[in-house]
Amino acid sequence: MTYTPIGVSFVRGKTIADSVLRVKMKLDNPTNASVKMRGVDGTISVGSDVVGAFASKPFEIKQGENFFDLDFKILPNSAGSIFLQAVINKKTPVFKVTLNKRTQFITTSETFDLNA
């Protein structure tokens, strides 16, 4: 299976604590079978500062192309200063995503960078 980030957006809530960083993902499952997942969880960070966290419920990956969103709940204590620095410096931060993918039998981790 191949995971590819295809977009990122900021979804504003009533407060920063209600906001999410949404990473749109494309997943290619080249097998002829569906794969049952116990879930996916992970973090999104800038440098060494974690700015959001994500966790899914169990789900099934169908064969072929699949599209889904990872909504990382913003952690206001660390995210506020990161976003303020980005505005002041007029530079978009590089986000590092760490995902833990849990199938019925094994867990694998993946890390990738994305630009907002």
Long-range contacts (C-beta under 8 A, 24 or more apart in sequence): 1-27, 1-28, 1-29, 1-30, 1-31, 1-35, 1-61, 2-27, 2-28, 3-27, 3-99, 3-110, 4-28, 5-97, 5-112, 5-114, 6-67, 8-95, 8-114, 8-115, 8-116, 10-116, 11-71, 15-76, 16-74, 16-76, 16-79, 16-80, 17-74, 17-76, 19-74, 20-52, 20-71, 20-72, 20-73, 20-74, 21-51, 21-52, 21-71, 21-72, 21-74, 21-95, 21-116, 22-69, 22-70, 22-71, 22-72, 23-69, 23-70, 23-72, 23-97, 23-114, 24-67, 24-68, 24-69, 25-67, 25-68, 25-69, 25-70, 26-65, 26-66, 26-67, 27-61, 27-65, 27-66, 27-67, 27-68, 28-64, 28-65, 28-66, 29-61, 29-62, 29-63, 29-64, 29-65, 29-66, 30-63, 31-63, 32-63, 33-63, 34-60, 34-61, 34-62, 34-63, 35-60, 35-61, 35-103, 36-60, 36-103, 36-104, 37-61, 37-101, 37-102, 37-103, 38-102, 38-103, 38-104, 39-102, 40-70, 40-99, 40-100, 40-101, 40-102, 41-99, 41-100, 41-102, 42-70, 42-72, 42-97, 42-98, 42-99, 42-100, 43-72, 43-97, 43-98, 44-72, 44-95, 44-96, 44-97, 44-98, 45-95, 45-96, 45-98, 46-82, 46-93, 46-94, 46-95, 46-96, 49-78, 49-81, 49-82, 50-75, 50-78, 51-75, 51-78, 51-79, 51-82, 51-95, 52-79, 70-97, 70-99, 92-116
